Amino acid sequence: MAFRESCYYGSDPNDSNSDGDGREMASINNDSSVNVVDQQQVAQSYGVYPFGAEAYKYDFDITKDGAINVVDLQQLTIQLGACP
């Protein structure tokens, strides 16, 4: 998330409140940090998908186990790399 924050929002990924609103931009649960709890919430919103699902779900399922989970999201985050 630091990638997206610094590249697209111009805020400081090392400051949990760089825009002064009391929460972190990438926090799913609106607390002051981005962590595995946020990733779990995103993964749960996808979960297990049926055969023939939209192509992006297969792309997000890095482990190809039929479900989008925290391990998949972690691998996607690593693949993002530095700003273009």
SULRATA-V123651 format. One record per helix or strand. SS is the DSSP state (h for helix, s for strand). FROM is the first residue (numbers start at 1). LEN is the number of residues. Records with the same first field share a line. If there is no record, write none. Layout:
BEGIN
SS = FROM-LEN  FROM-LEN
END
This chain:
BEGIN
h = 2-8  36-11  55-6  70-11
s = 47-2  67-2
END
